[in-house]
Amino acid sequence: MPKIAAAPLRDLTQRLFAAVGTPPEQAVTVAEHLVNANLAGHDSHGVQHIPGYVGGVRDGQIAPAACPTIVQERPTAALVSGNWAFGQVAAKYAMDVAIRKAKEVGVAVVGIVQCNHIGRLGEYPTRAAAQGIASFITSGNLNRTGGSVAPYGGRQGALSTSPMAWGFPAGPRPPFLLDFATSVIAGGKVEVALAKGELLPEGAALGPDGRPTTDPVVLRQGGSMLTFGGHKGYGLALVVGLFGGLLTHADRYATDEGATGVFILAGDVGLFGPSEAVERTVDKAFGRIKATPPAEGFDEVLISGETEHRSREQRLRDGIPIPDKTWAALRQVAAELGVAMPA
């Protein structure tokens, strides 16, 4: 398994997308997002998506040169059309709109329609927290037919993985970040398991026969994933579908029902008092929680977001591990596009 430094991996990613007609600014946005996901330790949302995105451009699903636009706007709200650009381009633009409005009026709600896959959701609340904005983002559509995740009590897929993420500034500490799919594992982690030849966790998936399986190959043969926490994860998946797809009217802007919609809620942490006081209190509260004696089998108590922060520091220092199958797929795409691979 090769280890690649972030800079050459980012450069390779930019050049691959440029080769399929992506303007420099959009190519940088997507490349930074994918490599940041790898740096955060979430390889499921990293460069393994490059072949699929290149295929999306070739198939006409992704418009590589498109730019997002605002189609509806109020003082505290906006609806953004991604115009079928790269999802990362659309979501970054929309989060920046939410940040701007939250700074101006205290709170903002922004939706995205005509939107492709936006990648790792945690990237966007982290961006907002760095500017003193607390935020929530989710992506999905309850109107989607089929799906990879079974509803609670069901044995066939009817939902998406329905991800959501929250972010909050934490003063001198890394921003608080909670980012998860409502399925036991994210869909991209199935691809990571396939690339590494590993099994899935117990209780994460059913085979086509409705029986539990840990084999990602069996899952991909018509099985389905399960929601975490049984009915609780299922309930949150419904929330994601309602807010992401139905509240934004995502289907009105797409040719097919079930198009992904994105919902963003952003608030200035200084909305009800000085932001500096909020961040000091958060720092103090997290310090108290982290001082809790660790339970047996644990070295310390962690705050959500610390794991990603530490992974980034380590991988910036030591390099990003890329599974052999993923690296081979990148080589193939590079060869097809006439792009040189890094040493």
C-alpha positions in Angstrom: 0.0 0.0 0.0 1.7 3.2 -1.1 1.9 6.3 1.0 1.6 9.6 -0.9 2.3 13.1 0.5 -0.7 15.4 0.4 0.8 18.0 -2.0 1.5 15.6 -5.0 -1.8 13.8 -4.4 -3.6 17.1 -4.5 -1.7 18.1 -7.7 -2.5 14.8 -9.4 -6.2 15.2 -8.5 -6.3 18.7 -9.9 -4.6 17.6 -13.2 -7.0 14.7 -13.6 -10.0 16.9 -13.3 -8.5 19.6 -15.5 -8.0 16.9 -18.2 -11.8 16.4 -18.4 -12.5 20.1 -18.8 -12.7 21.4 -15.2 -11.6 25.0 -14.9 -8.7 25.7 -12.4 -10.8 27.1 -9.6 -13.3 24.2 -9.6 -10.5 21.6 -9.9 -8.7 23.1 -6.9 -11.9 23.0 -4.8 -12.6 19.4 -5.6 -9.0 18.3 -5.2 -8.7 20.0 -1.8 -11.9 18.5 -0.6 -11.0 14.9 -1.6 -7.4 15.1 -0.2 -8.7 16.8 3.0 -11.0 13.8 3.5 -8.0 11.5 3.2 -6.0 13.6 5.6 -8.9 13.5 8.1 -8.8 9.7 8.0 -12.0 9.3 6.0 -10.6 7.5 3.0 -14.2 6.6 2.1 -14.7 10.2 0.9 -11.3 10.8 -0.5 -9.5 10.2 -3.8 -11.1 6.8 -4.3 -14.0 8.9 -5.8 -11.9 10.2 -8.7 -12.7 7.4 -11.2 -16.4 7.7 -10.4 -16.3 11.5 -10.8 -14.4 11.3 -14.1 -17.0 8.8 -15.3 -19.7 11.2 -14.2 -18.2 13.9 -16.3 -18.0 11.6 -19.3 -21.6 10.5 -18.8 -22.9 14.0 -18.6 -24.0 13.7 -15.0 -21.4 16.3 -13.8 -21.0 19.6 -15.7 -17.3 20.3 -14.8 -17.3 23.9 -15.9 -20.6 24.9 -14.3 -20.9 27.4 -11.5 -23.6 27.4 -8.8 -26.1 30.3 -8.7 -28.8 31.6 -6.3 -32.3 30.9 -7.6 -34.3 32.3 -4.6 -33.2 34.6 -1.9 -34.5 36.3 1.3 -32.6 38.1 4.0 -32.2 34.9 6.1 -32.5 32.3 3.4 -31.3 31.3 -0.1 -31.9 28.4 -2.5 -28.8 27.6 -4.5 -28.7 25.6 -7.8 -25.6 23.6 -8.2 -26.3 23.6 -11.9 -25.0 20.0 -11.8 -21.4 21.2 -11.2 -19.2 19.1 -8.9 -21.1 18.8 -5.6 -18.1 20.1 -3.7 -18.2 23.3 -5.7 -21.9 23.8 -5.1 -21.7 23.0 -1.4 -18.7 25.2 -0.7 -20.5 28.1 -2.5 -23.7 27.5 -0.5 -22.0 27.2 2.8 -20.2 30.5 2.1 -23.6 32.1 1.4 -24.9 30.7 4.7 -21.8 32.1 6.5 -22.2 35.5 5.0 -25.9 35.7 5.9 -25.3 34.4 9.4 -22.8 37.1 10.0 -25.1 39.7 8.6 -28.4 38.8 10.3 -27.5 36.1 12.9 -28.9 33.0 11.3 -29.3 31.6 7.8 -31.0 28.7 6.1 -29.6 27.6 2.7 -30.8 24.8 0.4 -29.1 23.3 -2.6 -30.8 21.7 -5.6 -29.5 20.3 -8.9 -26.6 19.0 -6.8 -24.2 16.1 -7.3 -22.4 14.2 -4.6 -20.9 16.8 -2.1 -18.3 14.5 -0.5 -17.5 14.5 3.1 -20.0 16.7 4.9 -17.7 17.5 7.8 -15.6 19.7 5.6 -18.4 22.4 5.4 -19.1 22.9 9.2 -15.4 22.9 9.8 -15.1 25.8 7.2 -17.9 27.6 9.0 -16.5 27.1 12.5 -13.3 28.7 11.5 -15.3 31.9 10.9 -17.2 31.8 14.2 -20.3 30.1 12.7 -22.1 27.1 14.2 -23.8 25.0 11.5 -25.7 21.9 10.5 -25.7 20.3 7.1 -27.5 17.3 5.7 -28.0 15.7 2.3 -30.7 13.3 1.0 -34.2 13.0 -0.4 -37.0 10.9 1.1 -38.6 10.6 -2.3 -35.8 8.5 -3.7 -36.9 5.1 -5.0 -34.8 2.1 -4.0 -31.8 2.9 -1.9 -28.9 1.2 -0.2 -30.2 1.3 3.3 -33.1 -0.7 4.7 -35.6 1.0 6.9 -36.0 -0.3 10.5 -37.9 -3.5 10.3 -37.3 -3.9 6.5 -35.0 -6.2 4.6 -34.5 -4.2 1.4 -32.9 -0.9 0.6 -35.3 2.1 0.6 -33.2 4.9 1.9 -29.8 6.6 1.2 -27.1 6.6 3.8 -28.5 10.0 4.8 -25.4 11.8 6.2 -25.5 14.8 8.5 -22.8 16.9 10.2 -22.7 19.6 12.9 -19.8 22.1 13.6 -19.1 24.5 16.5 -16.2 26.9 17.2 -14.2 25.8 20.2 -11.8 28.6 20.9 -8.2 27.4 21.1 -9.2 23.8 20.5 -10.0 22.2 17.1 -13.6 22.9 16.1 -16.3 20.5 17.4 -17.3 18.3 14.5 -19.9 15.5 14.5 -20.2 13.9 11.1 -21.9 10.6 10.4 -24.2 8.7 8.1 -27.4 7.3 9.6 -26.3 3.9 8.3 -23.9 1.8 10.5 -21.2 2.6 8.0 -21.0 5.1 5.2 -21.4 3.8 1.6 -17.8 4.8 0.8 -16.5 2.5 3.6 -17.9 -0.5 1.7 -15.7 0.5 -1.2 -12.7 0.9 1.1 -13.4 -2.6 2.4 -13.6 -4.0 -1.1 -10.3 -2.3 -2.0 -8.5 -3.6 1.0 -10.1 -7.1 1.0 -11.6 -6.5 4.5 -14.9 -7.5 6.1 -17.6 -5.2 7.2 -18.5 -4.8 10.9 -21.1 -7.1 12.4 -24.6 -5.7 12.2 -23.9 -3.3 9.4 -25.4 -5.1 6.4 -27.8 -7.7 5.0 -27.3 -9.9 2.0 -29.9 -10.2 -0.8 -31.6 -12.9 1.2 -32.2 -10.5 4.1 -29.7 -12.3 6.3 -26.9 -10.5 8.1 -23.5 -10.5 6.3 -20.1 -9.0 6.8 -19.0 -9.7 3.2 -18.9 -6.4 1.1 -19.1 -8.5 -2.1 -22.4 -10.1 -0.9 -23.7 -6.7 0.1 -23.0 -5.4 -3.4 -24.9 -8.3 -5.0 -28.2 -6.8 -3.9 -28.1 -6.6 -0.2 -28.7 -3.5 2.0 -27.1 -1.6 4.8 -28.7 -1.1 8.2 -29.3 2.1 10.2 -27.3 2.6 13.4 -29.2 2.3 16.7 -32.1 0.6 15.0 -35.2 2.8 15.0 -33.2 5.9 16.2 -30.9 5.9 13.1 -33.9 5.2 11.0 -35.7 8.2 12.4 -32.8 10.4 11.7 -32.6 9.1 8.2 -36.2 10.3 7.7 -35.2 13.7 9.1 -32.4 13.9 6.6 -34.7 13.0 3.7 -37.4 15.5 4.8 -35.1 18.4 5.2 -32.6 17.7 2.4 -34.9 16.7 -0.3 -38.5 17.7 0.4 -38.0 21.0 2.2 -35.8 22.2 -0.6 -38.2 20.9 -3.3 -35.2 19.2 -4.9 -37.4 17.1 -7.3 -38.9 20.3 -8.9 -35.4 21.1 -10.3 -34.5 17.7 -11.5 -35.7 15.4 -14.3 -35.9 12.4 -12.0 -37.6 12.0 -8.6 -35.4 11.5 -5.7 -32.7 14.0 -6.7 -30.4 14.8 -3.8 -31.1 18.0 -1.9 -28.9 19.7 0.7 -30.1 21.6 3.7 -27.8 24.0 5.7 -28.6 25.8 8.9 -26.0 28.4 10.1 -25.9 30.6 13.1 -23.4 33.2 14.4 -22.1 32.1 17.8 -22.4 35.7 18.9 -26.1 35.7 18.2 -27.1 35.9 21.9 -24.0 37.3 23.5 -20.3 37.8 22.9 -18.8 35.1 20.7 -15.6 35.2 22.7 -17.5 34.3 25.8 -19.2 31.3 24.0 -15.8 30.0 22.8 -14.3 30.3 26.3 -17.2 28.4 27.8 -16.9 25.7 25.2 -13.2 25.4 25.8 -13.8 25.1 29.6 -16.7 22.6 29.1 -14.6 20.4 26.8 -11.7 20.5 29.2 -13.9 19.3 32.1 -15.3 16.5 29.9 -11.8 15.4 28.8 -10.7 15.3 32.4 -13.0 12.4 33.0 -11.0 9.3 34.0 -10.9 6.9 31.0 -12.9 3.7 31.2 -11.2 0.3 30.9 -9.8 -0.2 27.4 -9.6 3.6 26.7 -6.6 5.9 26.9 -8.5 9.1 27.1 -11.9 10.8 26.5 -12.1 12.4 23.1 -14.2 15.3 21.8 -15.9 14.8 18.4 -13.5 16.3 15.8 -10.3 15.5 17.7 -9.7 12.2 15.8 -9.9 14.0 12.4 -7.6 16.7 13.6 -5.0 14.2 14.8 -5.2 12.2 11.7 -4.6 15.3 9.6 -1.4 16.1 11.6 -0.1 12.5 11.3 -0.9 12.1 7.6 0.6 15.5 6.7 3.7 14.2 8.4 3.8 10.6 7.3 1.8 10.6 4.0 -1.6 9.3 3.0 -2.0 5.5 2.6 -3.7 4.5 -0.6 -5.0 0.9 -1.0 -3.3 -0.8 -3.9 -6.6 -1.3 -5.8 -7.4 2.4 -5.5 -3.9 3.4 -6.7 -4.3 1.1 -9.6 -7.6 2.7 -10.5 -6.0 6.1 -10.4 -3.2 4.9 -12.6 -5.7 3.6 -15.1 -7.7 6.9 -15.2 -4.4 8.9 -15.5 -3.3 6.7 -18.4 -6.6 7.1 -20.2 -6.4 10.9 -19.8 -2.7 11.2 -20.6 -1.9 12.5 -17.1 1.5 11.7 -15.6 1.4 10.0 -12.2 3.6 11.3 -9.3 6.8 9.3 -8.5 
